[in-house]
Amino acid sequence: MSYTGGGMYYAEPCPLCGSTLWNGRCENPDCEYHWRPKRDDDDPEDRSTEEQD
């Protein structure tokens, strides 16, 4: 029996480096989201304005 997908994994482009996020975890080991998975409320634009304060 073969598995065609559509189940447990969600893939999207990483907003920080452009690699693929798998369930919020980036496949790029140099990216912050590889070590600290992206949450739904994480927004890179909001982070850049916080760092400027």
C-alpha positions as CSV (number, residue, x, y, z in Angstrom):
1,M,0.0,0.0,0.0
2,S,1.4,3.5,-0.9
3,Y,0.8,6.7,1.0
4,T,0.0,9.7,-1.1
5,G,0.3,12.4,1.6
6,G,-2.0,15.1,2.7
7,G,-1.9,14.1,6.3
8,M,0.3,15.1,9.2
9,Y,2.8,17.5,7.5
10,Y,2.3,21.1,6.5
11,A,4.9,22.7,4.3
12,E,5.3,26.4,3.6
13,P,8.1,28.8,2.6
14,C,10.2,30.1,5.5
15,P,9.7,33.9,5.9
16,L,13.3,34.4,7.1
17,C,15.5,32.4,4.7
18,G,13.2,31.1,1.9
19,S,13.8,27.3,2.7
20,T,10.9,25.0,3.5
21,L,9.1,25.0,6.8
22,W,7.8,21.6,7.8
23,N,5.2,22.1,10.5
24,G,6.9,25.3,11.5
25,R,10.5,24.0,11.6
26,C,12.8,25.2,8.9
27,E,14.9,22.7,7.0
28,N,17.9,25.1,7.0
29,P,20.1,24.6,10.0
30,D,21.4,28.2,9.8
31,C,17.9,29.6,10.2
32,E,16.4,30.6,13.6
33,Y,13.3,28.6,12.9
34,H,15.3,25.4,12.5
35,W,16.2,25.6,16.2
36,R,13.1,27.4,17.5
37,P,10.1,26.4,15.3
38,K,7.8,29.2,14.0
39,R,4.6,29.6,15.8
40,D,1.4,30.9,14.2
41,D,1.7,34.3,15.9
42,D,5.4,34.7,14.8
43,D,5.7,37.5,12.2
44,P,9.2,38.5,11.0
45,E,8.1,42.1,10.2
46,D,7.0,42.5,13.9
47,R,10.3,41.2,15.1
48,S,12.3,43.7,13.1
49,T,10.4,46.7,14.6
50,E,10.8,45.3,18.1
51,E,14.6,45.1,17.7
52,Q,14.8,48.8,16.7
53,D,13.3,50.1,20.0
